[in-house]
Amino acid sequence: MSSVRPLSLAARDTIENLPTDFTGALSTTQHQQVLEAFSRLDLLSQGSQRPKLFQLRCLISLLSARHVVLRAATGSGKTLAMILPCQRCIEIK
């Protein structure tokens, strides 16, 4: 039996306000991957961080085995965009 930690209010608000053109184009699997990314990041950051839209788009592309070229400003979250797909490899205890 696993316990599920509820998402922070900020994470839930961010999920609810994702653009519909992004969420509407997601498959069921991709939607689940996005929710898992929010859940893991929310847990690890103790509610202080949420993935940005470009990071989620990168996540979906990488998990779909597509090549990604990511260009963004210093400090904008490029490293997190590359780490989010690895969330399935990391077991949180």
LOBA-264228 format. One record per atom (N, C-alpha, C): chain; residue number from 1; residue in three letters; x, y, z. Coordinates in steps of 0.05 Angstrom, whole numbers, plus 5000, padded with zeros to 4 digits. Atoms other than C-alpha are relative to their C-alpha. Example, Ala and Ser with C-alpha at 12.3 -4.5 7.8 and 13.67 -1.06 7.14 Angstrom:
2
REC | mol | seq | type | px | py | pz
REC | A | 1 | ala | 5018 | 4976 | 5000
REC | A | 1 | ala | 5246 | 4910 | 5156
REC | A | 1 | ala | 5018 | 5024 | 5000
REC | A | 2 | ser | 4984 | 4976 | 4999
REC | A | 2 | ser | 5273 | 4979 | 5143
REC | A | 2 | ser | 4985 | 5022 | 5014
***
This chain:
93
REC | mol | seq | type | px | py | pz
REC | A | 1 | met | 5017 | 4976 | 5000
REC | A | 1 | met | 5000 | 5000 | 5000
REC | A | 1 | met | 5018 | 5025 | 5000
REC | A | 2 | ser | 4983 | 4976 | 5002
REC | A | 2 | ser | 5031 | 5066 | 4979
REC | A | 2 | ser | 4984 | 5024 | 5009
REC | A | 3 | ser | 5013 | 4976 | 4992
REC | A | 3 | ser | 5016 | 5133 | 5009
REC | A | 3 | ser | 5006 | 5022 | 4979
REC | A | 4 | val | 4998 | 4979 | 5021
REC | A | 4 | val | 5004 | 5191 | 4961
REC | A | 4 | val | 5000 | 5027 | 5015
REC | A | 5 | arg | 4998 | 4973 | 4988
REC | A | 5 | arg | 5026 | 5260 | 4983
REC | A | 5 | arg | 4985 | 5019 | 4982
REC | A | 6 | pro | 5015 | 4981 | 5017
REC | A | 6 | pro | 4977 | 5313 | 4959
REC | A | 6 | pro | 5018 | 5022 | 4989
REC | A | 7 | leu | 4985 | 4978 | 5011
REC | A | 7 | leu | 5004 | 5366 | 4913
REC | A | 7 | leu | 4995 | 5026 | 5015
REC | A | 8 | ser | 5003 | 4974 | 4987
REC | A | 8 | ser | 5016 | 5435 | 4941
REC | A | 8 | ser | 4979 | 5016 | 4984
REC | A | 9 | leu | 5020 | 4983 | 5012
REC | A | 9 | leu | 4964 | 5488 | 4926
REC | A | 9 | leu | 5011 | 5014 | 4975
REC | A | 10 | ala | 4987 | 4986 | 5023
REC | A | 10 | ala | 5013 | 5524 | 4880
REC | A | 10 | ala | 5003 | 4981 | 4976
REC | A | 11 | ala | 4997 | 5020 | 5021
REC | A | 11 | ala | 5026 | 5460 | 4840
REC | A | 11 | ala | 4973 | 4994 | 4987
REC | A | 12 | arg | 5026 | 5005 | 5011
REC | A | 12 | arg | 4952 | 5446 | 4832
REC | A | 12 | arg | 4990 | 5024 | 4983
REC | A | 13 | asp | 5008 | 4976 | 5015
REC | A | 13 | asp | 4940 | 5518 | 4810
REC | A | 13 | asp | 5015 | 5002 | 4973
REC | A | 14 | thr | 4984 | 5000 | 5024
REC | A | 14 | thr | 4996 | 5513 | 4759
REC | A | 14 | thr | 4989 | 4980 | 4980
REC | A | 15 | ile | 5011 | 5021 | 5017
REC | A | 15 | ile | 4968 | 5448 | 4731
REC | A | 15 | ile | 4974 | 5009 | 4987
REC | A | 16 | glu | 5025 | 4991 | 5010
REC | A | 16 | glu | 4899 | 5478 | 4725
REC | A | 16 | glu | 5002 | 5023 | 4980
REC | A | 17 | asn | 4997 | 4977 | 5018
REC | A | 17 | asn | 4926 | 5539 | 4688
REC | A | 17 | asn | 5019 | 4994 | 4977
REC | A | 18 | leu | 4984 | 5007 | 5024
REC | A | 18 | leu | 4968 | 5501 | 4636
REC | A | 18 | leu | 4984 | 5007 | 4975
REC | A | 19 | pro | 5015 | 4993 | 5024
REC | A | 19 | pro | 4949 | 5525 | 4566
REC | A | 19 | pro | 4986 | 4976 | 4989
REC | A | 20 | thr | 5016 | 5022 | 5011
REC | A | 20 | thr | 4894 | 5484 | 4535
REC | A | 20 | thr | 5011 | 4989 | 4974
REC | A | 21 | asp | 4988 | 5011 | 5025
REC | A | 21 | asp | 4931 | 5478 | 4469
REC | A | 21 | asp | 5022 | 4980 | 5007
REC | A | 22 | phe | 4980 | 5020 | 4991
REC | A | 22 | phe | 4986 | 5441 | 4508
REC | A | 22 | phe | 4986 | 4975 | 5011
REC | A | 23 | thr | 5013 | 5023 | 4987
REC | A | 23 | thr | 4941 | 5397 | 4551
REC | A | 23 | thr | 4982 | 4985 | 4981
REC | A | 24 | gly | 5018 | 5013 | 5019
REC | A | 24 | gly | 4892 | 5383 | 4495
REC | A | 24 | gly | 5014 | 4982 | 4980
REC | A | 25 | ala | 4985 | 5016 | 5019
REC | A | 25 | ala | 4946 | 5354 | 4451
REC | A | 25 | ala | 5014 | 4976 | 5013
REC | A | 26 | leu | 4987 | 5022 | 4986
REC | A | 26 | leu | 4971 | 5305 | 4504
REC | A | 26 | leu | 4984 | 4974 | 4999
REC | A | 27 | ser | 5013 | 5026 | 4998
REC | A | 27 | ser | 4956 | 5231 | 4501
REC | A | 27 | ser | 4995 | 4994 | 5030
REC | A | 28 | thr | 5004 | 5008 | 4972
REC | A | 28 | thr | 4933 | 5196 | 4565
REC | A | 28 | thr | 5026 | 4995 | 5014
REC | A | 29 | thr | 4973 | 5006 | 4989
REC | A | 29 | thr | 5004 | 5171 | 4576
REC | A | 29 | thr | 5015 | 5025 | 5005
REC | A | 30 | gln | 4985 | 4974 | 4997
REC | A | 30 | gln | 5034 | 5240 | 4565
REC | A | 30 | gln | 4988 | 5016 | 5023
REC | A | 31 | his | 5013 | 4985 | 4978
REC | A | 31 | his | 4983 | 5271 | 4612
REC | A | 31 | his | 5010 | 4989 | 5027
REC | A | 32 | gln | 4991 | 5013 | 4976
REC | A | 32 | gln | 5003 | 5220 | 4665
REC | A | 32 | gln | 5030 | 5008 | 5006
REC | A | 33 | gln | 4972 | 4993 | 4997
REC | A | 33 | gln | 5077 | 5236 | 4653
REC | A | 33 | gln | 5003 | 5029 | 5011
REC | A | 34 | val | 4999 | 4973 | 4990
REC | A | 34 | val | 5064 | 5310 | 4664
REC | A | 34 | val | 4992 | 5001 | 5029
REC | A | 35 | leu | 5008 | 5000 | 4972
REC | A | 35 | leu | 5027 | 5297 | 4729
REC | A | 35 | leu | 5021 | 4987 | 5018
REC | A | 36 | glu | 4979 | 5012 | 4985
REC | A | 36 | glu | 5083 | 5252 | 4752
REC | A | 36 | glu | 5023 | 5019 | 5004
REC | A | 37 | ala | 4978 | 4980 | 4998
REC | A | 37 | ala | 5134 | 5307 | 4737
REC | A | 37 | ala | 4993 | 5021 | 5022
REC | A | 38 | phe | 5009 | 4981 | 4979
REC | A | 38 | phe | 5093 | 5356 | 4779
REC | A | 38 | phe | 5002 | 4988 | 5027
REC | A | 39 | ser | 5000 | 5014 | 4974
REC | A | 39 | ser | 5086 | 5306 | 4835
REC | A | 39 | ser | 5028 | 4997 | 5011
REC | A | 40 | arg | 4973 | 5005 | 4991
REC | A | 40 | arg | 5159 | 5288 | 4839
REC | A | 40 | arg | 5014 | 5026 | 5007
REC | A | 41 | leu | 4987 | 4974 | 4995
REC | A | 41 | leu | 5184 | 5360 | 4834
REC | A | 41 | leu | 4988 | 5013 | 5025
REC | A | 42 | asp | 5014 | 4988 | 4977
REC | A | 42 | asp | 5132 | 5383 | 4885
REC | A | 42 | asp | 5010 | 4987 | 5025
REC | A | 43 | leu | 4990 | 5015 | 4977
REC | A | 43 | leu | 5155 | 5329 | 4933
REC | A | 43 | leu | 5029 | 5007 | 5006
REC | A | 44 | leu | 4972 | 4995 | 4995
REC | A | 44 | leu | 5229 | 5340 | 4924
REC | A | 44 | leu | 5006 | 5029 | 5008
REC | A | 45 | ser | 4995 | 4972 | 4993
REC | A | 45 | ser | 5225 | 5416 | 4928
REC | A | 45 | ser | 4983 | 5010 | 5023
REC | A | 46 | gln | 5018 | 4994 | 4978
REC | A | 46 | gln | 5174 | 5414 | 4985
REC | A | 46 | gln | 4981 | 5023 | 4992
REC | A | 47 | gly | 5020 | 4980 | 5010
REC | A | 47 | gly | 5125 | 5455 | 4943
REC | A | 47 | gly | 5011 | 5026 | 4991
REC | A | 48 | ser | 4989 | 4974 | 5007
REC | A | 48 | ser | 5174 | 5510 | 4925
REC | A | 48 | ser | 5005 | 5003 | 4970
REC | A | 49 | gln | 4996 | 4998 | 5028
REC | A | 49 | gln | 5182 | 5493 | 4851
REC | A | 49 | gln | 4979 | 4985 | 4984
REC | A | 50 | arg | 5018 | 5013 | 5018
REC | A | 50 | arg | 5138 | 5475 | 4793
REC | A | 50 | arg | 5012 | 5001 | 4972
REC | A | 51 | pro | 4988 | 4999 | 5027
REC | A | 51 | pro | 5158 | 5456 | 4722
REC | A | 51 | pro | 4987 | 5022 | 4983
REC | A | 52 | lys | 5009 | 4980 | 5019
REC | A | 52 | lys | 5153 | 5510 | 4669
REC | A | 52 | lys | 4990 | 4986 | 4975
REC | A | 53 | leu | 5012 | 5011 | 5024
REC | A | 53 | leu | 5116 | 5499 | 4604
REC | A | 53 | leu | 5022 | 4989 | 4981
REC | A | 54 | phe | 4979 | 5010 | 5018
REC | A | 54 | phe | 5181 | 5493 | 4563
REC | A | 54 | phe | 5013 | 4974 | 5011
REC | A | 55 | gln | 4989 | 5024 | 4988
REC | A | 55 | gln | 5206 | 5440 | 4612
REC | A | 55 | gln | 4981 | 4976 | 4995
REC | A | 56 | leu | 5019 | 5021 | 5005
REC | A | 56 | leu | 5142 | 5400 | 4604
REC | A | 56 | leu | 5000 | 4992 | 4971
REC | A | 57 | arg | 4998 | 5007 | 5029
REC | A | 57 | arg | 5146 | 5404 | 4528
REC | A | 57 | arg | 5025 | 4984 | 4995
REC | A | 58 | cys | 4975 | 5015 | 5002
REC | A | 58 | cys | 5218 | 5380 | 4533
REC | A | 58 | cys | 4996 | 4972 | 5011
REC | A | 59 | leu | 5005 | 5026 | 4987
REC | A | 59 | leu | 5196 | 5323 | 4579
REC | A | 59 | leu | 4985 | 4982 | 4980
REC | A | 60 | ile | 5016 | 5016 | 5018
REC | A | 60 | ile | 5143 | 5299 | 4530
REC | A | 60 | ile | 5016 | 4992 | 4975
REC | A | 61 | ser | 4984 | 5006 | 5023
REC | A | 61 | ser | 5191 | 5303 | 4471
REC | A | 61 | ser | 5021 | 4979 | 5006
REC | A | 62 | leu | 4979 | 5019 | 4993
REC | A | 62 | leu | 5247 | 5266 | 4507
REC | A | 62 | leu | 4988 | 4972 | 5006
REC | A | 63 | leu | 5012 | 5026 | 4994
REC | A | 63 | leu | 5200 | 5211 | 4532
REC | A | 63 | leu | 4988 | 4987 | 4975
REC | A | 64 | ser | 5010 | 5010 | 5026
REC | A | 64 | ser | 5174 | 5204 | 4461
REC | A | 64 | ser | 5023 | 4993 | 4981
REC | A | 65 | ala | 4976 | 5006 | 5015
REC | A | 65 | ala | 5246 | 5191 | 4438
REC | A | 65 | ala | 5006 | 5019 | 4977
REC | A | 66 | arg | 4994 | 4980 | 5021
REC | A | 66 | arg | 5250 | 5255 | 4398
REC | A | 66 | arg | 5025 | 5016 | 5009
REC | A | 67 | his | 4977 | 4983 | 4995
REC | A | 67 | his | 5312 | 5298 | 4392
REC | A | 67 | his | 4990 | 5027 | 5010
REC | A | 68 | val | 5007 | 4974 | 4990
REC | A | 68 | val | 5310 | 5363 | 4430
REC | A | 68 | val | 5024 | 5018 | 5000
REC | A | 69 | val | 4981 | 4978 | 4998
REC | A | 69 | val | 5349 | 5427 | 4422
REC | A | 69 | val | 4987 | 5021 | 5017
REC | A | 70 | leu | 5012 | 4982 | 4981
REC | A | 70 | leu | 5336 | 5471 | 4481
REC | A | 70 | leu | 5019 | 5024 | 5003
REC | A | 71 | arg | 4985 | 4975 | 4997
REC | A | 71 | arg | 5359 | 5543 | 4481
REC | A | 71 | arg | 4984 | 5019 | 5019
REC | A | 72 | ala | 5014 | 4982 | 4981
REC | A | 72 | ala | 5342 | 5586 | 4541
REC | A | 72 | ala | 5022 | 5015 | 5016
REC | A | 73 | ala | 4981 | 4982 | 4985
REC | A | 73 | ala | 5374 | 5639 | 4585
REC | A | 73 | ala | 5012 | 4985 | 5024
REC | A | 74 | thr | 4987 | 5011 | 4976
REC | A | 74 | thr | 5421 | 5623 | 4642
REC | A | 74 | thr | 4981 | 5002 | 5024
REC | A | 75 | gly | 5017 | 5000 | 4976
REC | A | 75 | gly | 5383 | 5603 | 4704
REC | A | 75 | gly | 4970 | 4995 | 4994
REC | A | 76 | ser | 5028 | 5003 | 5007
REC | A | 76 | ser | 5318 | 5589 | 4667
REC | A | 76 | ser | 4989 | 4972 | 5005
REC | A | 77 | gly | 5009 | 5027 | 4994
REC | A | 77 | gly | 5315 | 5515 | 4682
REC | A | 77 | gly | 5006 | 4978 | 4979
REC | A | 78 | lys | 4993 | 5020 | 5021
REC | A | 78 | lys | 5349 | 5477 | 4625
REC | A | 78 | lys | 5008 | 4974 | 5013
REC | A | 79 | thr | 4992 | 5025 | 4987
REC | A | 79 | thr | 5380 | 5427 | 4673
REC | A | 79 | thr | 4976 | 4984 | 5010
REC | A | 80 | leu | 5024 | 5014 | 4991
REC | A | 80 | leu | 5313 | 5410 | 4704
REC | A | 80 | leu | 4985 | 4988 | 4977
REC | A | 81 | ala | 5014 | 5010 | 5023
REC | A | 81 | ala | 5284 | 5401 | 4635
REC | A | 81 | ala | 5013 | 4973 | 4991
REC | A | 82 | met | 4986 | 5024 | 5007
REC | A | 82 | met | 5337 | 5347 | 4623
REC | A | 82 | met | 4997 | 4978 | 5022
REC | A | 83 | ile | 5002 | 5019 | 4977
REC | A | 83 | ile | 5327 | 5315 | 4692
REC | A | 83 | ile | 4972 | 4989 | 5003
REC | A | 84 | leu | 5028 | 5009 | 4997
REC | A | 84 | leu | 5251 | 5310 | 4691
REC | A | 84 | leu | 4995 | 4973 | 4987
REC | A | 85 | pro | 5005 | 5027 | 5011
REC | A | 85 | pro | 5251 | 5250 | 4643
REC | A | 85 | pro | 5013 | 4978 | 5016
REC | A | 86 | cys | 4987 | 5020 | 4984
REC | A | 86 | cys | 5297 | 5214 | 4691
REC | A | 86 | cys | 4985 | 4993 | 5025
REC | A | 87 | gln | 5015 | 5004 | 4975
REC | A | 87 | gln | 5245 | 5216 | 4746
REC | A | 87 | gln | 4992 | 4971 | 5003
REC | A | 88 | arg | 5008 | 5028 | 4998
REC | A | 88 | arg | 5225 | 5145 | 4729
REC | A | 88 | arg | 5022 | 4983 | 5010
REC | A | 89 | cys | 4977 | 5016 | 4991
REC | A | 89 | cys | 5295 | 5122 | 4745
REC | A | 89 | cys | 5006 | 5005 | 5030
REC | A | 90 | ile | 4994 | 4992 | 4972
REC | A | 90 | ile | 5296 | 5155 | 4814
REC | A | 90 | ile | 4977 | 4990 | 5018
REC | A | 91 | glu | 5020 | 5010 | 4981
REC | A | 91 | glu | 5260 | 5119 | 4870
REC | A | 91 | glu | 5002 | 5017 | 5025
REC | A | 92 | ile | 5000 | 4984 | 4976
REC | A | 92 | ile | 5240 | 5165 | 4927
REC | A | 92 | ile | 4990 | 4982 | 5023
REC | A | 93 | lys | 5007 | 5017 | 4977
REC | A | 93 | lys | 5239 | 5130 | 4994
REC | A | 93 | lys | 4992 | 5017 | 5023
***
